[in-house]
Amino acid sequence: MKFLLLSAVFALPLAVVHAHNPGDTDLGPIEELHRRDMAASKAFDVDALAALWTDDIVSLAPDQPPVIGKDANRAMLLKMREQSAAFEILEYRLSFQEIKITGDWAFEWGTFSGTMRPRAGGAAIQSGGKLFRVLRRQRDGSWRVARTMWNSDAPQGK
């Protein structure tokens, strides 16, 4: 359970982006979404993260039922934050290998990794995996996360 929690903490909130899709003028607003996501994730600010989602967001976590809607996803993150209170997020990284924009939808896939340490002391724990997201353009030109799915690599001690 602890590993699933650590993986979810790093996968649902997403962070630094390395995307190459020459000619796409929409990458700037998508990268802004990622920057805001990174700041909110580092602080584990559930309200700031929820502001980056569509109302109908769906999260598909490993070995869990789908979490449908902003309220359900927000509740999931609040529970995760409570369960992970004994850990400090030291770092996390997200690297997108591809972002494809089709009209008002964008599709991106990549990898995530992060490191957490027990606040009481002890060895750091690394977590990582692969993820896929679907973004939806908003009327103001910004992007929000509409769907997210991830899997986890085996945990590593540090």
C-alpha positions in Angstrom: 0.0 0.0 0.0 2.8 2.4 0.8 4.3 1.9 -2.6 1.0 2.5 -4.4 0.6 5.7 -2.3 4.1 6.9 -3.2 3.5 6.2 -6.9 0.2 8.0 -6.9 1.7 11.0 -5.2 4.2 11.3 -8.1 1.9 10.3 -10.9 -1.4 12.2 -10.4 0.3 15.5 -9.9 2.7 16.0 -12.7 5.8 18.0 -13.0 8.7 18.9 -15.3 8.2 18.4 -19.0 10.5 17.7 -21.9 8.3 17.7 -25.0 9.2 18.0 -28.6 6.5 18.7 -31.1 7.9 21.3 -33.5 5.5 23.9 -34.8 3.0 23.6 -32.0 2.2 27.0 -30.6 0.0 25.3 -27.9 3.0 23.9 -26.1 3.5 27.1 -24.1 0.1 26.8 -22.3 0.6 23.1 -21.8 4.0 23.7 -20.3 2.4 26.3 -18.0 0.0 23.7 -16.9 3.0 21.5 -16.0 4.8 24.3 -14.2 1.7 25.0 -12.1 1.3 21.3 -11.5 4.9 21.0 -10.3 4.5 23.8 -7.8 1.2 22.4 -6.4 2.7 18.9 -6.3 5.8 20.0 -4.4 3.5 21.6 -1.8 1.0 18.8 -2.0 -1.6 21.6 -2.4 -4.8 19.6 -3.2 -6.9 22.7 -4.1 -4.2 24.0 -6.5 -4.0 20.6 -8.1 -7.8 20.3 -8.5 -7.8 23.7 -10.2 -5.8 22.0 -13.0 -8.4 19.3 -13.7 -11.6 19.2 -15.8 -14.8 18.7 -13.8 -15.0 15.2 -15.3 -11.4 14.1 -14.7 -10.9 10.3 -14.6 -7.8 8.8 -12.9 -6.8 5.2 -13.6 -4.4 4.0 -10.9 -2.9 0.5 -10.8 -5.0 -2.1 -9.1 -7.7 0.5 -8.2 -11.2 1.2 -9.6 -11.5 4.4 -11.8 -11.8 7.6 -9.8 -14.4 9.7 -11.7 -15.0 13.4 -11.3 -13.2 16.3 -9.6 -14.7 15.8 -6.2 -13.8 12.1 -6.1 -10.2 12.8 -7.3 -9.9 15.6 -4.8 -11.0 13.2 -2.0 -8.5 10.7 -3.2 -5.7 13.2 -3.0 -6.8 14.4 0.5 -6.6 10.8 1.7 -3.2 10.3 0.1 -1.9 13.5 1.7 -3.1 12.3 5.1 -1.6 8.9 4.6 1.7 10.4 3.4 2.1 13.0 6.1 5.0 11.1 7.6 7.0 11.6 4.4 8.7 14.6 2.9 8.8 15.0 -0.9 12.5 15.6 -1.7 12.2 15.6 -5.5 10.2 14.4 -8.4 10.6 14.5 -12.2 8.3 13.9 -15.1 9.6 13.5 -18.6 7.2 13.5 -21.5 8.4 11.8 -24.6 5.5 12.9 -26.7 2.7 15.5 -26.7 0.2 15.4 -29.6 -2.4 18.1 -30.0 -5.5 17.5 -32.0 -7.9 20.4 -31.9 -9.0 21.0 -28.3 -7.4 17.7 -27.1 -3.8 16.8 -26.3 -2.3 13.4 -25.6 0.9 13.0 -23.7 2.9 10.1 -22.4 6.1 9.8 -20.4 7.8 8.7 -17.3 7.8 9.9 -13.7 10.2 9.5 -10.8 10.5 11.0 -7.4 12.1 10.6 -4.0 10.5 10.8 -0.6 12.0 10.4 2.9 10.3 9.6 6.2 10.1 12.8 8.3 11.3 10.8 11.3 14.5 9.9 9.5 15.5 6.9 7.6 16.3 6.0 4.1 14.9 7.8 1.1 12.4 5.9 -1.1 12.5 6.3 -4.9 9.4 5.7 -6.9 8.7 5.9 -10.6 6.7 4.6 -13.5 5.0 5.4 -16.8 2.0 7.6 -17.4 -0.4 8.7 -20.0 -2.6 11.8 -19.9 -5.4 13.4 -22.0 -5.7 17.2 -21.7 -8.6 19.4 -22.8 -8.2 23.0 -24.0 -10.4 25.5 -22.1 -12.2 28.5 -23.6 -9.5 30.8 -22.3 -6.8 28.8 -24.2 -5.4 27.1 -21.1 -5.3 23.3 -20.7 -6.6 21.0 -18.0 -6.1 17.4 -17.2 -9.1 15.3 -18.3 -7.8 11.8 -18.0 -4.7 10.3 -16.3 -3.4 6.8 -16.1 -0.1 5.4 -14.7 1.7 2.3 -13.7 4.5 1.9 -11.2 8.0 0.5 -11.3 9.3 -1.5 -8.3 10.4 0.8 -5.4 14.0 1.4 -4.8 15.7 2.3 -1.5 18.2 5.2 -1.6 
